[in-house]
Amino acid sequence: MKKIKKGISLFAGMGHPLADSLTYLENAKAAGFSELFTSLHIPEANNKTLLSELDALLAKATELDFAVTADISPRTFRFFGGSLQNTAALARLGLAALRLDDGFTCADIVRLTHEQQWSICLNTSTTTAADLQQLLDNGVYASRLQSSHNYYPRPETGLSWKLFAERCRLFAAQGIEVAAFVPSLHNPRGPLFAGLPTLEAHRTLPAQTAAKELAASGLVQGIFFGDPLATKEELLAVGRVETQLLSLRLQLEPDLSPIERLLLDASHTNRHDPGAGCARSQEARGLCTEDVPPRPAQPRPRGCVTIDNSGYGRYQGELQIVQQDLPADPRVNVVAHIEPTELFLLDYLEPGRSFAFEISSGGMP
């Protein structure tokens, strides 16, 4: 499966110190990001500083080999001294893709896919099946199309999962890649400072958790921070997110044995025949090279991670993630618990999915 793209957002003319934005590009590159999203028609932008800052951002992005997508409206062409019929001035910016906001007709979009070497990015959130079919019927270069969802600054306006998935599948049916946005909890953009997510359910989630859901769903091929200037920690956390490997944050039980820690540190695959109420590691029993000492038995709620101890005979070393509440069993050690904010990710742990664990800083020592 193709590796998922990771992107950041930066906006010229918004009052952020330019030096911070340039450093942010460097930090994002170091964390594995390769895409930059910007907007050339934010109402709050200061046009007096927009052009000089944009030139500096684009120069740095080029130096670091970022592919740049710019959100535009028809007036953007005029702002740069051109028009919809004369796109050369905008083309000189070296943008990889133009993301089209409101105001473009079907004929405009078709024409833009025939000009220059850029891709045209459609609005996944608002494009209907009829809209997309009209473009295809009128000769749009489908190979030049990609798509990106909106981000939603105002709380309660982000998409539902149902609509999000419906629009993603519409584009997937035509082989068009889709991107979506996750918020920064630690440095949200003004003027509302309430995050810039695509999905309303992601507004208050850690960025990594939101990105994990997007990646695990298989519905998107690109994940972007909507908010500019996410922290280094957020960049690194989202940079680690993979499509096939579902990484789950753990809170550990105290005093784990070395063999229990070894099994938790390994990567696993959910068996193709998991139990009715649990995910089962395909690898753990083979990795268990010594006895697992029994721990005091305790109930096994949804989201706990268990390892079968020496009392279970040949099942010793069996590692499971419990997906429905189970009673205590003296042969089964409860060794950790999925962080509460990530419990919903268990719904994506289907048969054959690879998984691994990250130890939460908030977990028990």
Secondary structure, 3 states (H helix, E strand, C coil): CCCCEEEEECCCCCCCCHHHHHHHHHHHHHCCCCEEEEECCCCCCCHHHHHHHHHHHHHHHHHCCCEEEEEECHHHHHHCCCECCECHHHHCCCCCEEEECCCCCHHHHHHHHHCCCCEEEEECCCCCHHHHHHHHHCCCCHHHEEEECCCCCCCCCCECHHHHHHHHHHHHCCCCCEEEEECCCCCCCCCCCCCCCCEHHHCCCCHHHHHHHHHHHCCCCEEEECCCCCCHHHHHHHHCCCCCEEEEEEEECCCCCHHHHHHHHCCEEECCCCCCCEEEECCHHHHCCCCCCCCCCCCECCCEEEEECHHHHHHCCCEEEECCCECCCCCEEEEEEECHHHHHHHHHCCCCCEEEEEECCCCCC
